Amino acid sequence: MSLLVSNSSVSSSSSSSSPFLSQDKTHRLHSRDLVRSIVKINGASCVNRKNTVVSLASYENGGKKSSQNTPEKLEPLWDDGYGTQTMKDYTKIAIDLSRLTSNDGGPPRWFCPVACNRPLKDSPVLMYLPGLEGTGTGLVVHEKALGKVFHVQCLHIPSHDRTPFEGLIKIVEESVKIEQNLFPNKPIYLLGESFGAILALAVASRNPTIDLILILANSATSYERSSLHPLVGFMKTLPVEHYGSFPYLTSFLLGDFVKMAMVNTNGPNHLPSFGQLIGNLTEDIPLLSAMTTIIPRDTLDWRIKLLESAAGYANSRLHTIKAQVLILASGKDNLLPSKDEAQRLSRLLPHCDIRVFEENGHTILMENGVNVLSAIKATQLYRHSSKFDIFRDFLPPSMTEFKTLPMEAWWYRLYMGASMFSTMEDGKIVRGLSGVPDEGPVLIVGNHLLWGVDVFSIVLEFLREKKTMIHGLAHPQIFEFDKKYEYLMIPYSDIMKLFGAIPVSGRNFFKLLARNSYTLLYPGGAREALHRKGEGCKLFWPDKQEFVRMAVKFGATIVPFGVVGEDDMSELLIDYNEMKKIPFLDQMVNEFNQGRTNLRAGMGGEIAKQPLHFPIFLPKLPGRLYAMFGKPIRTKGKENMLDDKDYIQDLYLQIKCDVEKNMAYLFKKRDDDPYRSVIRRFVWQQMNNGDLDRIPSFDP
């Protein structure tokens, strides 16, 4: 594990005339990639200069500049490095860093972890502001992922440092203003943890015109309602010689050590390996003693006093904050009332999103189940410029996001049992997706099942088998919903956004095809996904053929598909028509649709009857989901047929007919599948080492 300094830092008394501010743009850009002076932390001395830090080191590669070119994009299922660094790495780095800076007399300083490597071209900057321990190494679990898409800088506050809160604000503020001057059209991210969250809020309150995005992890603005007060009293009664036991006596407040130990435990089917978990716990718990080295008693006493004044400062200025804010809050934080504080801040801050992690403790950034980059992506806060662009700013899912997705869990995949087939150019039907073209633009058109349960299986299968990102055109209400429905919509909405869903519109459809993307389109939309009783697998397509015309314009390959299996998995109990006859359900539907726009109100017919609601269904002992992708229809070279109404109409009817034929084929063939039952699939999986990818199906 390595660390390197990427820029200079300033003392608490420095002003705008500091050496840092005097750097020109070329020098500043260059400093992001080069180590100006490399110092081995393991036993070597460091180089100190008055009011300037040129230090911190590399265990692995000596901080040598990478010869690789700066990447311009990430591929689907990219390696984000999650779990390769854990609490053990944090402890080692924090101790070495504390020892290195304990006697150098230097001020708080910025450094860039070498693990972050080289980010994508044109990436924004992310500044990490630590909690009370002050080392700046609390991002260790997330460094590699964040370092792919951000220029990461971490603030280190030496244990001897007594810079007042105003001085810390100026240090961060100065760096923020430098970034703004160099890159005026880019946002600046401040990721603050606990005390660092207060610091981020304070900086934002003083700079309302700067494009700041705040990521706050268990904000300590709730200090007055925290468990720190009895903790301080207890520490004062503890003899100095017993301070070494303090971390162990208060460990139940600091975090969830089981969650920390689970960070890099991967057993079969992505479940934690029990043996590895016990081994990690055995290694991690003794590391608590290192906290007395990282934050000596007098330092802890000073920083708690600093925290008290800082919380009052930030809370008195919340009304001035204009920045976008994302709050990451733990549901089981025993040190701070983080969940309640998140709700309080969301009411006071005008542009605030919350993500609550119910099972995590205070050290949220060190614990399993929390992925900072995923939270930023899911709330669509990652952007390169002043305005979010859903196409340019989209980052494909990483391998960690793919593996930890609930729909990728072994039980969900076993439950759905998705069995997919495709058609080759010669008409031969094969198992898998080899019949789907490898080059875009490709338009995949088919039918919706109840609640759209088919979407996830299709998107994930394209990622799993073809390593291809397929963008589903989704109802805009997935992205915009009232706060009272957050508990229901946020998990679903976040997953949809992480895995490439785009709000359906002619403009977005045009852009997807223009970018040679794989696009998933359901012409029946919400009317099919929220169908009534007796309408399963019935198509409700519009009379207009605009999606066909658009596909021809770009020479896209159209792949009609049919999907079946809803009747094997659920039974619709109460549909929309029956809801309208039950007063309280009718009221719920009316309230849910109040103020919403019916995207197809002007089309007439059944397609226009798509009020949003939640059909009530009864799960069954599941059968199996089947999808059949028909023979690709090439339109390349047909661009001159755009104005030929007969050609467009015939093509539209052909696509619709192929979808219906694919469904009919699956309804007939699934009776020959010996593993249509989930019980038989479970038995086969247990007898074949848990392999879910090779469960047999019918012969096509």
C-alpha positions in Angstrom: 0.0 0.0 0.0 1.4 3.4 -0.9 0.8 7.0 -0.5 2.3 9.9 -2.3 2.0 13.7 -1.9 0.5 15.3 -4.9 0.7 18.9 -3.8 2.0 21.2 -1.2 0.1 22.4 1.9 -0.2 25.5 3.9 0.0 26.3 7.6 -3.0 27.6 9.5 -1.6 31.1 9.3 -1.0 31.1 5.5 -2.9 33.3 3.2 -3.5 33.6 -0.5 0.2 34.2 -1.0 1.1 30.7 -0.1 3.5 28.6 -2.3 0.5 26.5 -3.2 -1.4 29.4 -4.7 1.6 30.5 -6.7 1.7 27.3 -8.8 0.6 27.8 -12.4 -1.8 25.5 -14.1 0.8 23.4 -15.8 2.7 22.8 -12.6 -0.6 22.0 -10.8 -1.6 19.4 -13.4 1.8 17.9 -13.4 1.8 17.6 -9.6 -1.2 15.3 -9.8 0.9 12.6 -11.5 4.4 13.0 -10.2 6.0 12.4 -6.8 8.3 15.4 -6.2 10.2 13.6 -3.5 9.7 9.9 -2.6 10.3 8.8 1.0 10.0 5.3 2.2 7.8 5.1 5.3 9.4 1.9 6.5 12.3 3.2 8.5 13.5 6.0 6.2 13.7 9.7 6.9 11.5 12.2 5.2 12.3 15.5 3.6 10.8 18.6 5.3 10.6 22.2 4.2 9.1 25.0 6.2 5.3 25.3 5.6 5.7 22.8 2.7 5.4 19.0 2.8 7.2 16.9 0.3 6.8 13.4 1.6 4.9 10.2 1.9 5.8 7.1 0.1 5.3 4.0 -1.9 5.6 0.5 -0.5 5.1 -1.0 -4.0 6.5 0.9 -6.9 8.4 3.8 -5.5 5.9 6.3 -6.8 7.2 5.9 -10.4 5.1 7.7 -13.0 2.9 5.3 -15.0 3.8 4.9 -18.6 0.3 4.1 -19.5 -1.9 6.5 -21.3 -4.8 8.1 -19.4 -7.9 6.0 -20.0 -10.9 7.7 -21.5 -13.6 5.3 -20.4 -14.4 2.3 -18.3 -15.5 -1.0 -19.7 -18.6 -2.9 -18.3 -17.6 -5.0 -15.2 -14.4 -3.1 -14.6 -12.3 -4.0 -11.6 -12.9 -1.5 -8.9 -10.5 -3.1 -6.4 -13.1 -3.2 -3.6 -12.0 -5.5 -0.8 -8.4 -5.6 -1.8 -7.6 -3.1 1.0 -9.1 -3.4 4.5 -8.7 -2.4 8.1 -5.3 -4.0 8.3 -4.1 -1.7 5.5 -5.7 1.3 7.1 -3.9 0.6 10.4 -0.5 0.0 8.8 -0.7 3.2 6.7 -2.1 5.3 9.5 0.6 4.2 12.0 3.4 4.8 9.5 2.0 8.1 8.5 1.5 9.3 12.1 5.0 8.4 13.0 6.4 10.0 9.9 4.7 13.3 10.6 4.6 13.3 14.4 7.8 15.3 14.8 8.3 17.2 11.6 6.5 20.3 12.8 4.6 20.6 9.6 1.0 21.7 9.1 -2.0 19.8 7.8 -1.3 18.6 4.3 -2.8 17.0 1.2 -1.7 13.7 -0.3 -2.9 11.3 -3.0 -2.9 7.6 -2.3 -0.9 5.7 -4.9 -3.6 3.0 -4.9 -5.8 5.6 -6.6 -3.6 5.3 -9.7 -4.5 7.3 -12.8 -8.1 8.4 -13.2 -10.1 8.7 -16.4 -9.4 11.6 -18.7 -11.1 14.8 -17.6 -12.0 13.5 -14.2 -13.1 15.9 -11.4 -11.3 16.3 -8.1 -12.4 14.7 -4.8 -11.1 15.9 -1.5 -11.4 13.6 1.4 -11.8 15.3 4.9 -11.1 12.8 7.7 -12.8 12.2 11.0 -11.3 12.9 14.4 -8.4 10.5 13.9 -7.2 12.9 11.2 -4.9 10.6 9.2 -6.7 10.9 5.9 -6.5 7.2 5.3 -10.1 6.4 6.0 -10.8 5.9 2.3 -8.6 2.9 2.1 -11.5 0.5 1.2 -12.7 2.8 -1.6 -9.4 4.3 -2.9 -9.0 2.1 -5.9 -12.6 2.6 -7.1 -12.7 6.4 -6.5 -9.2 6.7 -8.0 -10.5 5.5 -11.3 -12.9 8.4 -11.8 -11.6 11.1 -9.5 -8.4 13.0 -8.8 -8.4 12.0 -5.1 -6.7 14.2 -2.5 -6.8 13.4 1.2 -6.3 15.8 4.1 -3.8 14.7 6.7 -3.8 16.4 10.1 -0.7 15.4 12.1 -1.4 14.3 15.7 0.7 17.2 17.1 -1.1 19.8 15.1 -3.3 22.3 16.9 -4.7 24.3 14.0 -8.1 25.8 15.0 -11.2 25.1 13.0 -11.0 28.4 11.2 -7.5 27.5 10.0 -8.7 24.1 8.7 -11.5 25.8 6.8 -8.9 28.1 5.2 -6.7 25.2 4.2 -9.6 23.4 2.5 -11.0 26.6 1.1 -7.7 27.6 -0.5 -7.4 24.2 -2.3 -11.0 24.5 -3.5 -10.4 27.9 -4.9 -7.3 26.7 -6.7 -9.3 23.9 -8.3 -12.0 26.4 -9.3 -9.5 28.7 -10.9 -7.9 26.0 -12.9 -11.1 24.2 -13.9 -14.0 26.6 -13.6 -16.5 24.4 -15.3 -15.9 21.3 -13.2 -17.5 20.4 -9.9 -15.4 19.9 -6.8 -16.3 17.0 -4.5 -15.8 17.2 -0.7 -16.1 13.8 1.0 -16.3 14.4 4.7 -16.5 11.7 7.3 -17.8 12.6 10.8 -15.8 15.7 11.8 -14.8 16.0 8.1 -18.5 16.3 7.2 -18.7 19.4 9.4 -15.6 20.8 7.7 -17.1 20.2 4.3 -20.4 22.0 5.3 -18.4 24.9 6.7 -16.5 25.4 3.5 -19.7 25.1 1.4 -21.4 27.7 3.6 -18.6 30.2 2.9 -18.5 29.5 -0.8 -22.1 29.3 -2.1 -21.1 30.3 -5.7 -18.6 27.5 -6.1 -19.9 24.3 -7.7 -19.4 22.0 -4.7 -20.8 18.5 -4.3 -20.7 17.3 -0.7 -20.6 13.6 0.3 -21.2 13.4 4.1 -20.6 10.2 5.9 -22.2 10.1 9.4 -22.0 13.8 9.9 -20.9 14.9 13.4 -23.2 18.0 13.2 -25.2 15.9 15.7 -22.5 16.2 18.3 -24.8 17.7 21.0 -27.0 14.6 20.8 -24.1 12.1 20.6 -22.5 9.6 22.9 -19.3 11.6 22.9 -20.3 13.5 26.0 -20.2 10.5 28.4 -17.2 9.2 26.4 -15.2 12.4 27.2 -16.2 12.1 30.9 -15.0 8.5 31.0 -11.7 9.4 29.3 -11.0 12.1 31.9 -11.4 9.6 34.8 -9.1 7.1 33.1 -5.5 7.1 34.4 -2.9 8.0 31.8 -1.2 4.6 32.0 -4.5 2.9 31.1 -5.2 4.9 28.0 -4.1 1.9 26.0 -7.2 0.1 27.0 -9.5 3.0 26.0 -10.0 1.8 22.3 -11.1 -1.7 23.6 -13.4 -0.3 26.2 -15.2 1.9 23.7 -15.0 -0.4 20.7 -18.7 -1.0 20.7 -19.2 2.7 19.9 -16.5 3.0 17.2 -18.0 0.6 14.5 -19.1 -2.8 13.5 -16.0 -5.0 13.4 -17.9 -7.9 11.9 -18.8 -5.6 9.0 -15.2 -4.5 8.7 -14.0 -8.1 8.7 -16.5 -8.9 5.9 -15.0 -6.5 3.4 -12.8 -9.1 1.6 -14.7 -12.3 2.4 -16.0 -14.0 -0.7 -17.3 -17.5 -0.4 -19.5 -19.5 -2.8 -22.3 -17.6 -4.5 -20.7 -14.3 -3.2 -21.7 -15.1 0.4 -19.1 -14.4 3.2 -16.8 -17.2 3.9 -17.2 -18.0 7.6 -13.7 -19.3 8.0 -12.2 -16.2 6.4 -14.5 -14.0 8.4 -13.3 -15.5 11.7 -9.7 -15.2 10.6 -10.2 -11.5 9.7 -11.8 -10.8 13.1 -9.0 -12.5 14.9 -6.5 -10.3 13.0 -8.5 -7.1 13.2 -9.5 -6.8 16.9 -5.9 -6.6 18.2 -5.3 -3.7 15.8 -7.5 -1.5 18.1 -4.4 -0.9 20.2 -2.9 1.1 17.3 -5.5 3.8 17.9 -3.5 5.1 20.8 -0.5 5.7 18.4 -2.7 7.2 15.7 -4.4 9.6 18.1 -2.7 10.1 21.5 -4.7 11.1 24.5 -3.9 14.8 24.4 -4.7 14.9 20.7 -8.1 13.2 21.3 -8.9 15.7 24.0 -8.0 18.6 21.7 -10.0 17.3 18.8 -13.1 16.7 20.8 -13.0 20.3 21.9 -12.4 21.2 18.2 -15.4 19.1 17.2 -17.7 20.9 19.7 -16.9 24.4 18.3 -17.0 23.1 14.7 -20.4 21.6 15.1 -21.8 24.9 16.4 -20.1 26.8 13.6 -21.5 24.6 10.8 -25.0 24.3 12.3 -25.4 28.0 12.4 -24.6 28.4 8.7 -26.6 25.5 7.2 -29.1 28.0 5.7 -26.4 29.5 3.4 -25.5 26.2 1.8 -26.5 25.9 -1.9 -24.3 22.8 -2.8 -25.6 19.4 -3.8 -25.4 17.1 -0.8 -25.4 13.3 -0.5 -25.6 12.0 3.1 -24.5 8.4 3.8 -25.9 7.5 7.2 -25.6 4.4 9.4 -28.6 2.9 11.0 -26.6 1.4 13.9 -24.2 4.2 14.6 -23.7 3.9 18.4 -21.5 7.1 18.6 -23.7 9.6 16.7 -27.5 9.6 15.9 -26.5 9.6 12.2 -29.8 8.4 10.7 -31.8 11.1 12.6 -29.2 13.7 11.7 -29.5 12.8 8.0 -33.2 13.4 8.1 -32.7 16.7 9.9 -30.1 17.9 7.4 -32.2 16.9 4.5 -35.0 19.2 5.8 -32.5 22.2 6.0 -30.5 21.7 2.9 -32.2 22.5 -0.4 -30.4 19.9 -2.6 -29.9 16.9 -0.4 -30.2 13.1 -1.0 -29.9 10.5 1.7 -28.9 6.9 1.6 -29.3 5.0 4.9 -27.3 1.8 5.5 -29.4 0.2 8.3 -26.9 -2.5 9.3 -23.7 -0.4 9.5 -22.0 1.3 12.4 -20.0 4.5 12.9 -17.0 3.6 10.7 -19.2 3.4 7.6 -16.4 3.9 5.1 -14.5 0.9 6.5 -17.4 -1.5 6.6 -18.9 -4.0 4.2 -22.1 -3.2 2.3 -21.2 0.4 1.6 -19.8 1.5 -1.8 -19.2 5.2 -2.0 -18.9 5.4 -5.7 -22.1 3.4 -6.2 -24.0 5.9 -4.0 -22.6 8.8 -6.0 -23.5 7.1 -9.3 -27.0 6.0 -8.1 -27.9 9.6 -7.1 -26.5 10.8 -10.4 -24.1 13.2 -8.7 -21.1 12.1 -10.8 -20.5 14.7 -13.5 -17.7 16.3 -15.5 -19.2 19.7 -15.9 -21.7 22.1 -14.3 -24.6 20.1 -15.6 -25.3 16.4 -15.4 -25.3 14.6 -18.7 -26.9 11.1 -18.4 -24.8 9.9 -21.4 -21.4 11.4 -20.9 -21.4 11.0 -17.1 -22.7 7.5 -17.0 -20.2 5.0 -15.6 -20.8 1.3 -16.3 -21.3 -1.1 -13.4 -18.1 -2.5 -11.9 -17.6 -6.2 -11.1 -18.3 -5.5 -7.4 -21.6 -3.8 -8.2 -22.5 -6.7 -10.4 -21.7 -9.3 -7.8 -23.4 -7.6 -4.9 -26.6 -6.8 -6.8 -29.6 -8.5 -5.2 -30.7 -9.8 -8.6 -27.3 -11.4 -9.0 -27.6 -13.2 -5.6 -27.7 -17.0 -6.0 -31.3 -17.2 -4.5 -32.7 -14.7 -7.0 -31.0 -16.3 -10.0 -32.1 -19.7 -8.8 -35.7 -18.4 -8.3 -35.9 -16.8 -11.8 -33.8 -19.5 -13.5 -33.5 -17.3 -16.6 -33.0 -19.5 -19.7 -32.2 -17.5 -22.8 -32.1 -18.4 -26.4 -31.2 -16.5 -29.6 -31.4 -17.0 -33.3 -28.4 -17.1 -35.6 -28.3 -15.4 -39.1 -29.1 -18.8 -40.7 -32.2 -19.2 -38.5 -30.7 -21.8 -36.1 -31.9 -21.3 -32.5 -29.1 -21.7 -29.9 -28.9 -21.4 -26.1 -27.4 -18.1 -25.0 -26.9 -14.8 -26.7 -24.5 -15.7 -29.5 -27.2 -14.8 -32.1 -27.3 -11.2 -30.9 -24.9 -9.0 -33.0 -21.7 -8.0 -31.4 -21.6 -4.5 -32.9 -24.1 -1.6 -32.3 -26.3 0.1 -32.7 -28.6 -2.7 -31.7 -32.3 -2.2 -30.8 -33.8 -5.0 -28.8 -37.6 -4.9 -28.8 -40.0 -7.1 -26.9 -42.8 -7.6 -24.5 -43.0 -6.7 -20.8 -44.0 -9.0 -17.9 -45.8 -8.0 -14.8 -43.8 -5.3 -12.8 -41.1 -5.5 -15.5 -39.4 -8.4 -13.8 -37.9 -9.5 -17.1 -35.7 -6.3 -17.3 -33.1 -7.3 -14.7 -32.5 -10.8 -16.0 -32.0 -9.5 -19.6 -29.6 -6.7 -18.6 -27.6 -8.9 -16.4 -27.4 -11.7 -18.9 -26.0 -9.3 -21.5 -23.3 -8.2 -19.0 -22.5 -11.8 -17.9 -22.3 -13.4 -21.3 -21.4 -10.6 -23.7 -19.8 -8.0 -21.4 -22.2 -5.5 -23.1 -24.0 -2.6 -21.5 -27.6 -2.6 -22.6 -29.5 0.6 -21.8 -33.2 0.1 -21.0 -35.6 3.0 -21.9 -37.6 3.4 -18.7 -40.6 5.4 -17.5 -39.4 8.8 -16.2 -41.2 8.4 -12.9 -38.5 5.8 -12.0 -36.2 8.8 -11.7 -38.6 11.3 -10.2 -40.8 10.4 -7.2 -42.3 12.0 -4.1 -40.4 11.7 -0.9 -43.2 9.8 0.8 -42.5 6.9 -1.7 -38.7 6.9 -1.1 -38.8 3.8 1.0 -40.3 1.9 -1.9 -38.8 3.5 -4.9 -35.1 4.3 -3.9 -33.8 0.7 -4.0 -35.4 0.0 -7.3 -34.5 3.4 -8.8 -30.9 3.2 -7.7 -30.4 -0.2 -9.3 -32.0 0.9 -12.5 -29.7 3.9 -12.7 -26.6 2.0 -11.8 -27.3 -0.5 -14.6 -27.9 1.9 -17.4 -31.6 2.8 -17.4 -32.4 6.0 -19.4 -35.7 8.0 -19.2 -37.7 7.2 -22.3 -38.0 10.1 -24.7 -37.5 10.6 -28.4 -34.4 12.7 -27.7 -32.8 10.0 -25.5 -33.6 7.3 -28.0 -32.0 9.3 -30.7 -28.8 9.8 -28.6 -28.5 6.1 -27.7 -28.7 5.0 -31.4 -26.3 7.8 -32.4 -23.8 6.4 -29.8 -24.0 2.9 -31.3 -25.5 1.7 -28.0 -27.5 -1.5 -27.3 -31.0 -0.2 -26.5 -33.8 -2.2 -24.8 -37.2 -0.9 -25.8 -40.7 -2.0 -24.6 -43.2 -0.4 -27.0 -46.0 -1.5 -24.6 -44.4 0.4 -21.8 -46.3 0.7 -18.4 -49.5 -0.6 -20.0 -47.9 -4.0 -20.4 -45.9 -4.0 -17.2 -49.0 -3.1 -15.2 -51.5 -5.1 -17.2 -54.8 -6.4 -16.0 -56.0 -10.0 -15.3 -56.0 -12.2 -18.4 -53.6 -9.9 -20.3 -50.4 -11.7 -19.5 -48.0 -11.6 -22.6 -50.6 -9.6 -24.6 -49.0 -6.8 -26.6 -50.2 -3.2 -26.2 -48.2 -1.4 -28.8 -48.9 2.0 -30.3 -50.1 2.5 -33.8 -47.2 4.8 -34.7 -44.0 3.2 -35.9 -41.6 6.0 -34.7 -39.1 3.6 -33.1 -38.8 1.7 -36.4 -38.2 4.9 -38.3 -35.5 6.0 -35.8 -33.8 2.6 -36.0 -33.7 2.7 -39.8 -32.3 6.3 -39.7 -29.3 5.0 -37.9 -29.0 1.7 -39.7 -29.6 -0.2 -36.4 -30.0 -3.9 -36.2 -33.3 -4.8 -34.6 -33.6 -7.9 -32.5 -37.3 -8.9 -31.6 -37.6 -10.9 -28.5 -40.3 -12.6 -26.5 -40.2 -13.4 -22.8 -42.6 -15.7 -20.8 -42.8 -17.1 -17.3 -44.9 -14.7 -15.4 -47.7 -17.2 -15.0 -45.2 -19.7 -13.5 -44.1 -17.2 -10.8 -47.1 -15.2 -9.7 -50.8 -14.9 -9.8 -52.4 -11.4 -10.2 -54.8 -10.9 -7.3 -55.9 -7.3 -7.6 -55.5 -5.4 -10.8 -56.1 -1.8 -11.7 -59.8 -2.3 -12.6 -60.4 -4.0 -9.2 -58.4 -1.3 -7.3 -60.8 1.4 -8.7 -63.7 -0.5 -7.0 -62.0 -0.5 -3.6 -62.2 3.0 -2.0 -58.9 3.1 -0.1 -57.0 1.5 -3.0 -58.6 3.9 -5.4 -57.5 6.8 -3.3 -54.0 5.5 -3.2 -53.8 5.2 -7.0 -55.3 8.7 -7.4 -52.8 10.2 -5.0 -49.9 8.4 -6.6 -50.8 9.7 -10.0 -51.6 13.2 -8.9 -49.4 15.7 -10.8 -47.9 13.0 -13.0 -47.9 13.2 -16.8 -49.3 10.4 -18.9 -46.7 10.0 -21.6 -49.1 8.5 -24.1 -52.3 10.3 -23.2 -52.6 11.6 -26.8 -52.3 8.3 -28.5 -55.8 7.0 -27.7 -56.8 3.4 -27.2 -55.5 0.9 -24.6 -51.9 2.2 -24.8 -53.1 5.5 -23.3 -54.6 3.8 -20.3 -51.5 3.5 -18.2 -52.0 5.1 -14.7 -49.2 4.1 -12.5 -50.1 1.7 -9.7 -48.8 -1.3 -7.9 -50.7 -4.5 -8.9 -51.1 -6.9 -6.0 -50.0 -10.4 -6.8 -49.4 -13.7 -5.0 -46.0 -15.4 -5.5 -46.0 -19.0 -6.6 -43.5 -21.8 -6.2 -41.6 -20.6 -9.2 -41.2 -22.1 -12.5 -38.8 -20.4 -14.9 -38.2 -17.3 -16.9 -37.6 -17.8 -20.6 -36.5 -15.3 -23.2 -36.1 -15.9 -27.0 -34.2 -13.4 -29.1 -35.3 -13.7 -32.8 -33.4 -13.4 -36.0 -31.7 -10.0 -36.3 -33.3 -7.6 -38.7 -30.6 -5.5 -40.5 -31.6 -2.0 -41.5 -28.1 -0.8 -42.5 -28.2 0.5 -46.0 -32.0 1.1 -45.8 -31.7 4.8 -44.7 -33.1 5.8 -48.1 -36.4 4.0 -47.1 -37.2 6.4 -44.3 -40.0 8.1 -46.2 -41.4 4.8 -47.6 -44.5 4.4 -45.3 -45.2 0.9 -46.6 -41.7 -0.3 -45.8 -41.8 1.2 -42.3 -45.3 -0.2 -41.7 -44.3 -3.7 -42.9 -41.1 -3.7 -40.8 -43.1 -2.6 -37.7 -45.6 -5.5 -38.3 -42.8 -7.9 -38.9 -41.2 -7.0 -35.5 -44.5 -7.3 -33.7 -45.2 -10.6 -35.3 -41.7 -12.0 -34.5 -42.2 -11.0 -30.8 -45.5 -13.0 -30.7 -43.9 -15.9 -32.5 -41.0 -16.0 -30.0 -43.5 -16.1 -27.1 -45.5 -18.8 -28.7 -42.3 -20.8 -29.3 -41.4 -20.5 -25.6 -44.8 -21.5 -24.3 -44.6 -24.6 -26.4 -41.0 -25.6 -25.7 -41.0 -24.9 -21.9 -43.1 -28.0 -21.4 -40.0 -30.0 -22.5 -37.8 -28.4 -19.9 -36.9 -30.9 -17.1 -35.7 -28.0 -14.9 -38.7 -25.7 -15.2 -39.3 -26.3 -11.4 -37.2 -24.4 -8.9 -36.9 -27.5 -6.8 -35.2 -29.5 -9.6 -32.9 -26.5 -10.3 -31.9 -26.4 -6.7 -31.1 -30.1 -6.6 -29.0 -29.8 -9.8 -27.2 -26.8 -8.5 -26.3 -28.6 -5.2 -25.0 -31.6 -7.2 -22.9 -29.4 -9.5 -20.9 -27.2 -7.1 -23.4 -24.3 -7.1 -23.0 -23.6 -10.8 -26.0 -21.5 -11.9 -24.8 -20.7 -15.4 -25.0 -24.3 -16.7 -28.4 -25.4 -15.4 -29.9 -27.3 -18.4 -33.0 -26.3 -20.2 -35.0 -27.7 -23.2 -33.2 -28.4 -26.4 -34.0 -25.6 -28.9 
